[in-house]
Amino acid sequence: MKNRDSAVRPLPDVGIDAAADAAGRLAWVGMQGIALPVCFDAGIGEPQRTAATVDAFVNLVHARQRGIHMSRLYLLADAQLGGKPVDAASLERLLRAFLHSHEGIADRACIRLRFDVLVRRAALRSDNHGWRSYPVRIEASLTERGFCFELGTEVVYSSTCPASAALSRQLIQQQFAGAFPPDGALDHSRVMAWLGSEQGIVATPHAQRSTARLRVRPAPATPLSLVALLDGVEHALGTAVQTAVKREDEQAFALANGSNLMFCEDAARRIRQALEGNPGIAAFDVRVAHHESLHAHDAVAHASGGTREDASPVSLETLPW
């Protein structure tokens, strides 16, 4: 049974009291790691509802205000994120609601969402399909300099080392010279049998699972399709990891790796070229990492492009992540 006194007596709110020990403005105050459902359209026409982790903040400009109203941030995020699909426009409305709920004590707001989306992918040659999970990270801020929206994701691919491939080819040449002396006649059927044996591929280049982390800022008033972004990057790399795989698909993947030898520098440049050719992207950052099978460390390369610093209302690196 509810306490009758609570209906007539206001509950205490010490958050509005003046700071007890020390006064001063705070850059950001809020909540990190909120569990909420979100609705997101990856660009396939069917919005997905998924579990997300949300961080929500406002600043505190009133030096004598002890704290913000965190419950207001939570309730606003809960009410708006699970309805219509999340995009730049909906997050700008949410951030404006954050500030309206803290009128007089805050003039900046930011939010970050992290979740995964599932995308149906076709096999390379067979008629099979499977699901790929892609991480999504959305960051938005509203400050005195305007609204800023960025989207991040990750592509996993295979990278075959060009140097290792060249060294392997040399060993295969040496093996061939030993099996078929230059002064002897070449028998076609014998050569074919040799090529199909383990002796015919005495060395193989090292390849490894690799990741490309993308952070893009859409062009103004331009909707950004996550699937289109992923498709462009995966096409540029040529060796995205697969889902359903039969033998013909694995053979096609081996062919793709042999046709797309790349150092991490090559991968970063390929992705940069693909993103620079996308008119819907105003700016981007790319970080590729080849998790090497030869070394115990990663090979890493960075690339960026666009007018991020000039066009950005605020650098998201300064936000409380």
Beta strands, then each sheet from edge to edge (+ up, - down):
strand 1: 26-40
strand 2: 48-60
strand 3: 109-122
strand 4: 129-143
strand 5: 146-160
strand 6: 207-218
strand 7: 281-291
strand 8: 298-306
sheet 1: 1+ 2- 3+ 4- 5+ 6- 7+ 8-
end
